[in-house]
Amino acid sequence: MDGQDAEKTGFIRSRGMKFPKHPEIMQGKIRRLLRSNSYEAKESEAALRVVREGDVVVELGGGIGYMSTLVATKRAIKSVHVFEANPNLIPYIRSVHGANDVTNAHVTNAILGPRKGSVDFYVREPMLGSSMQVLEGEVDPPSVKVDVLNAKATFKEIGATVLICDIEGAEVDLIPQLDLTGLRAAIIETHPQWIGPEGINKVFRAFMDAGLAYYHRGSHGKVLAFRTDW
């Protein structure tokens, strides 16, 4: 089935994967990037370089289900575990997995942190504009409570070997709190415009302390790859 045939059946095709059309999610820029195989291009290339057969992947920030579907369909991984804060994205992520016959993906509406609890998540239109931060000028934006799971316990229970993380600047607080010692590799989209040089150094230091080294072949700009050996 080519791209045009896929669209006739209600899907947009990207890198051989199918993404169901959705009035809020499949808007202009995302549609264009998907069709040109440019969506999450840097992260995708990094993942294809570091993810191996048998890996257990944890993804923090599931987005539209792109990265989890990519690693599940392009590599013979054991499983991928997605943690996404936006409750409105969960059904769509699962629909993407279903459309691509992915059966080893697990999607949880939660974030990871140092201890169990809950946080406010601010829901906006369009859906992908939702976040855990109140934006400048907003007054009492609508919010929902999202579970926070103990990060250390979750990593241990899952047996993660690879981490993929894109959490819009929250990496500076979360990454140093994680037990990264069991990982073989990690891919992090950093946000230096928000976390600054000190934040970038904190992220690097956390991985270095866990025995992972910067992997230049998988890194590109703000997307950083780390491996225990290369």
Buried (B, 14 or more C-beta within 10 A) or exposed (E): EEBEEBBEEEBBBBBEBBBBEBEEBBEEEBBEBBBEBEBBBBBBBBBBBBBEEEBBBBBBBBBBBBBBBBBBBBBEBEBBBBBBBBBBBBEBBBBBBBBBEBEBBEBBBBBBBBEEEEBEBBBBEEBBEBBBBEEEEEEEBEBBEBBBBBBBEBBEEBEBBBBBBBBEBBBBBBBBBBBBEBBBBBBBBBBBEEBEEEBBEBBBEBBEEBEBBBBEEBBBEBBBBBBBEB
